[in-house]
């Protein structure tokens, strides 16, 4: 069977084309090479369970960014000739879904070794597509997915990082499933973060956010929790590092116009006296010729309220009438922090709050231990592990769970 996809135009060397042509030619050597490749790809993308051939085709459809799929992502599915061509593609996909060959047995009933709950939603969605009775039904399933989740890597992944000027998905299991409710305390801080993020997602005016304060207090975890809370509503996160700020304009250009809300996440943001790359960040936040797209905000964490390290000599270049005025050097440094519309302080908890965090984490983890022993142990732990923080509390509970096992 010769594959001819017009809108989802598969290259001549793509697996769907090579696989179907190899079956038609009964080229056993090529068939098994492609089967090996399909198994590899299914593991890489976390859908190595069930019918790998159908899962692979589903992944191909959901990842294919073309004029039709991108229009559906923007909630505007085209009609007329383009829809006619798409329906022909979908009729061909239905034939591909039902392709049968004795060599395919191993990938049509594949049992993976991972826990089933860790598999991609592609596994379940491929079953819907395979059960479609008509191209019209197939069309409704696919366009519904595009409307709800989008298309391409942004549809199938929550978080991304910049690597050699390319966006690379971070595997969803690496992001974890932490929720804001898992962060004990800091209710006012979390609510301010939620309010700003919900305004952003709904299209209302929202601010860039700086989360600052002591280490281990949950700043980064709060941002990751937002992703898990609002992924279904189109929120995505792109993490960049300080040395990549020169590429930030290219990044925002690539994200502009997509039907998602992107948070550019900068963890542990700080600059030393002789570093000046913060100027690239300033330009994109506010003040440059090219404005920041409306679907992008910047959320950063820092241990410093003003981000940039200040030293006393920055203040010694100007004095008028006995009054010390901040110099241009100081203003230049502080202007970066001032461009974050919202600054949220995460300070270390009091001892009482620290004990509450420990008790809550122990209870959620199912740890059965005398409360007095738990608290006295947590006090000894924090002395040797960086003080009273949520991170120290988590580490202490994990330590106890490890001993129990």
Buried (B, 14 or more C-beta within 10 A) or exposed (E): EEBEBEBBEBEEEBBBBBBBBBBEEEBEEBBEBBBEBBBEBBBEBBBBBBBBBBBBBBBBBBBBBBEBBBBBBEEEBEEEEBBEBBBBBBBBBBEBBEBEBEBBEEBBEBEBEEEEEEBBBBBEBBBBBBEBEEBEBBBEBBBEBBBEBBBBBBBBBBBBBBEEEEBEBBEBEEBBEBEBEBBBBBEEBBEBBBEBBBBBBEEEEBBBBBBBBBBBBBBBBBBBBBBBBBBEEBBBBBBBEBEBBEBBBEBBEBBBEBBBBBBBBBBBBBBEEEEEBBBBBBBBBBEEEEEBBEBBBBBBBBBBEBBBBBEEEBBEEEEEEEEEEBBEBBEBBBBBBBBBBBBBBBEBBEEEBBBBBBBBBBEEBEBEEEEEEBBEBBBEBBEEBBBBBBBBBBBBBEEBBEEEE
